[in-house]
Amino acid sequence: MTLFEYLFQHAAERPYQKVLTDDVREVNYKELLEEITDRRNQYFQQGISEGKKVILQMRNCVEWVICFFSLLSVGSIIVPISPNISKKEFEDIVAGVSTNNNR
């Protein structure tokens, strides 16, 4: 079973069960799927597509999960990085991602 199959199955069986929470908000399965779909469509409109590398830098939160699943659903290659790294570390990662963009 894939992550998406698991998510769809649980959303069908228990749409209003809380699935994610952070210090700002909480979402149930139904809301999570709706937000992933909405964000996925936004990413497509912005030109993010299969094989495109995307750096995901944010703290652990509900929004991170939504972004991650949305990017995964369009087939992009996600490069998650900590928001706590230095500017130099960030620049090195971006340079590495850019250098390997054709892989």
Buried (B, 14 or more C-beta within 10 A) or exposed (E): EEEEEEBBEBBEEEBEEEBBEBEEEEBBBBBBBBBBEEBBEEBEEEEBEEEBBBEEBEEEBBBBBBBBBBBBBBEBBBBEBEEEEEEEEBEEBBEEBEEEEEE
